[in-house]
């Protein structure tokens, strides 16, 4: 895999740490737990999208773009990081926020990522739930083109084959770090949504012949659809890199048992996961992605899915900024 042939900018403070979680490992009496700290990638308070944006912004600049256009849910971590990345390279940005979660507390619509989007200074437009957001992006791009701009469209989550290259890089980091530690990684677990992170990790591990299994805990789609979406993007990324042979179809695995009431809808498991990791390891998860992903990991450990003595790496995809949009759920009582 020759990643040096792709246009790329440097945004990530890498390598991010691979940390052991001693307190939770003892508490759960199961596998040895490690965490890949991609919440600390450095751009705009960090998160997994920064890795993808290295290649996406690089491609945009190579094409002479003047204006970045992307979309996400109201509390999108991707949108926050995309605006910041565009600002670093003097690119304008227009973002579409889909009202995907209904009936949320007022904080959800004005705090957390939304506040930072406004501070970063993008043009923000909202869309009701249920629209084809890719079509909405195309329409905005046409409008900007007519106004003399050269737009570059980034899909939700930065999840296309170019963006997924960022998580091929992350897989290579995990391999190098585990080798340095003399650590055999038995499983990598993370929250999976728009599929780019999982597709990149799968390609990175399979393409390097390390064959470390990846389990995505879905935050939105049912298992069959999530796996098919990941598999499709992983194959596109595999082909983009020109890797010989075919991606093994069984290398993609997702679990959708922890979605709860839907995308962005809190669950008891998510609340427990956020509190448990904060109170035992001093690390903050987010309420939409890593919180549900870690909730799934906890439940699977308790059910014996992972064996005692195995080494599990949880990839923290960031998003703690979103906690400020969920105060009514996570800390409903005023402290004073």
Long-range contacts (C-beta under 8 A, 24 or more apart in sequence): 1-168, 1-204, 1-207, 1-208, 1-241, 1-243, 2-241, 2-242, 3-165, 3-168, 3-169, 3-241, 6-55, 6-58, 6-59, 6-162, 6-165, 7-55, 7-58, 7-59, 7-61, 7-62, 8-54, 8-55, 8-58, 9-53, 9-54, 9-57, 9-58, 9-61, 9-85, 9-88, 9-89, 10-54, 11-41, 11-42, 11-43, 11-50, 11-51, 11-53, 11-54, 11-57, 11-85, 11-88, 12-41, 12-42, 12-43, 12-50, 12-51, 12-54, 12-166, 13-40, 13-41, 13-42, 14-41, 14-51, 14-169, 14-173, 15-173, 15-176, 15-177, 16-40, 16-41, 16-173, 18-174, 18-177, 18-178, 18-181, 18-313, 21-277, 21-280, 21-281, 23-280, 23-281, 24-276, 24-277, 24-280, 24-281, 27-280, 28-298, 28-301, 28-302, 29-308, 30-301, 30-302, 30-304, 30-306, 30-307, 30-308, 31-186, 31-301, 31-306, 31-307, 31-308, 31-309, 31-310, 31-311, 31-312, 32-309, 32-310, 32-311, 32-312, 33-312, 33-314, 34-183, 34-185, 34-311, 34-312, 34-313, 34-314, 35-281, 35-283, 35-313, 35-314, 35-315, 35-316, 36-170, 36-173, 36-174, 36-188, 36-313, 36-314, 36-315, 36-316, 37-316, 38-170, 38-315, 38-316, 38-317, 38-318, 39-283, 39-284, 39-290, 39-316, 39-317, 39-318, 39-319, 39-320, 40-318, 41-318, 43-81, 43-84, 43-85, 43-88, 44-80, 44-81, 44-83, 44-84, 44-85, 44-116, 44-120, 45-80, 45-116, 45-318, 45-320, 45-321, 46-318, 47-77, 47-78, 47-80, 47-81, 47-317, 47-318, 47-319, 48-77, 48-166, 48-167, 48-170, 48-197, 48-315, 48-317, 48-318, 49-77, 49-78, 49-81, 49-82, 49-157, 49-158, 49-318, 50-81, 50-85, 50-166, 51-166, 51-167, 51-169, 51-170, 52-157, 52-158, 52-159, 52-162, 52-163, 52-164, 52-165, 52-166, 52-167, 52-196, 52-197, 52-200, 53-81, 53-82, 53-85, 53-158, 53-163, 53-166, 54-166, 54-169, 55-162, 55-163, 55-165, 55-166, 56-154, 56-158, 56-162, 56-163, 57-85, 57-86, 57-89, 57-91, 59-152, 59-162, 60-91, 60-152, 60-154, 61-89, 61-91, 63-150, 63-152, 64-150, 65-91, 65-150, 65-151, 65-152, 66-91, 66-92, 66-149, 66-150, 66-151, 67-91, 67-92, 67-93, 67-94, 67-144, 67-149, 67-150, 67-151, 67-152, 68-92, 68-93, 68-94, 68-151, 68-152, 68-154, 69-93, 69-94, 69-95, 69-96, 69-137, 69-140, 69-141, 69-144, 69-151, 69-152, 69-153, 69-154, 70-95, 70-96, 70-137, 70-153, 70-154, 70-155, 70-156, 70-158, 71-95, 71-96, 71-97, 71-98, 71-127, 71-133, 71-136, 71-137, 71-155, 71-156, 72-96, 72-97, 72-98, 72-156, 72-157, 73-97, 73-98, 73-100, 73-101, 73-263, 73-264, 73-288, 74-98, 74-99, 74-100, 74-101, 74-104, 74-108, 74-109, 74-113, 74-114, 74-126, 75-101, 75-108, 75-112, 75-113, 75-114, 75-264, 75-288, 75-322, 75-325, 76-113, 76-156, 77-113, 77-286, 77-289, 77-317, 77-318, 77-319, 77-321, 77-322, 78-156, 78-157, 78-158, 78-194, 79-113, 79-117, 79-122, 80-113, 80-116, 80-117, 80-120, 80-321, 82-154, 82-158, 83-117, 83-120, 83-121, 83-122, 84-120, 86-122, 87-120, 87-121, 91-152, 92-123, 92-149, 93-122, 93-123, 94-122, 94-123, 94-124, 94-125, 94-140, 94-144, 95-122, 95-123, 95-124, 95-125, 96-125, 96-126, 96-127, 96-133, 96-136, 96-137, 96-140, 97-124, 97-125, 97-126, 97-127, 98-126, 98-127, 98-128, 98-129, 98-131, 98-133, 99-126, 99-127, 99-128, 99-129, 100-129, 100-263, 100-264, 101-262, 101-263, 101-264, 101-265, 102-129, 104-264, 104-325, 105-325, 105-326, 105-327, 105-328, 105-329, 107-324, 107-325, 107-326, 107-327, 107-328, 108-325, 108-326, 109-325, 111-324, 111-325, 111-327, 112-321, 112-322, 112-323, 112-324, 112-325, 112-326, 113-321, 113-322, 113-325, 114-325, 115-324, 116-321, 155-194, 156-194, 157-193, 157-194, 157-195, 157-196, 158-194, 158-196, 159-194, 159-195, 159-196, 159-197, 159-199, 159-233, 160-196, 160-233, 160-236, 161-233, 161-236, 161-237, 161-239, 161-240, 162-240, 163-196, 163-200, 164-196, 164-197, 164-199, 164-200, 164-203, 164-233, 164-234, 164-236, 164-237, 165-200, 165-237, 165-240, 165-241, 166-196, 166-200, 167-196, 167-197, 167-198, 167-199, 167-200, 167-201, 167-203, 167-204, 168-200, 168-201, 168-203, 168-204, 168-207, 168-237, 168-241, 169-200, 169-204, 170-197, 170-200, 170-201, 170-204, 170-315, 171-200, 171-201, 171-203, 171-204, 171-205, 171-208, 171-210, 171-212, 172-204, 172-208, 174-212, 174-313, 175-204, 175-205, 175-208, 175-210, 175-212, 178-313, 183-311, 184-311, 185-212, 185-311, 185-313, 186-212, 186-213, 186-306, 186-310, 186-311, 186-312, 187-212, 187-213, 187-214, 187-215, 187-306, 187-310, 187-311, 187-312, 187-313, 188-212, 188-213, 188-214, 188-215, 188-312, 188-313, 188-314, 188-315, 189-214, 189-215, 189-216, 189-217, 189-293, 189-296, 189-297, 189-312, 189-313, 189-314, 189-315, 190-214, 190-215, 190-216, 190-217, 190-290, 190-293, 190-314, 190-315, 190-316, 190-317, 191-216, 191-217, 191-218, 191-219, 191-289, 191-290, 191-291, 191-292, 191-293, 191-294, 191-296, 191-317, 192-216, 192-217, 192-218, 192-219, 192-226, 192-230, 192-254, 192-293, 193-218, 193-219, 193-220, 193-263, 193-289, 195-226, 195-229, 195-230, 195-233, 196-233, 197-315, 197-317, 198-230, 198-234, 198-252, 198-254, 199-230, 199-233, 199-234, 199-236, 199-237, 200-237, 201-315, 202-230, 202-234, 202-247, 202-251, 202-252, 203-234, 203-237, 203-238, 203-241, 203-243, 203-247, 205-251, 206-238, 206-247, 206-248, 206-251, 207-238, 207-241, 207-243, 211-251, 213-251, 213-253, 214-251, 214-252, 214-253, 215-253, 215-254, 215-255, 216-253, 216-254, 216-255, 217-254, 217-255, 217-258, 217-292, 217-293, 217-295, 217-296, 217-297, 218-254, 218-255, 218-256, 218-258, 218-259, 219-258, 219-259, 219-263, 219-288, 219-289, 219-292, 219-293, 220-259, 220-262, 220-263, 221-256, 221-259, 222-256, 223-254, 223-255, 223-256, 226-254, 226-256, 227-252, 227-253, 227-254, 230-254, 255-296, 255-300, 257-296, 257-299, 258-292, 258-293, 258-295, 258-296, 258-299, 259-292, 260-292, 263-288, 264-288, 266-326, 266-329, 267-292, 267-295, 269-295, 269-296, 269-298, 269-299, 270-295, 271-329, 271-330, 272-298, 273-298, 274-323, 274-330, 275-330, 283-316, 284-320, 284-323, 285-316, 285-319, 285-320, 286-317, 286-318, 286-319, 286-320, 286-321, 286-322, 286-323, 287-319, 287-322, 287-323, 287-325, 287-326, 287-329, 287-330, 288-319, 288-322, 289-317, 289-318, 289-319, 290-316, 290-317, 290-318, 290-319, 293-317
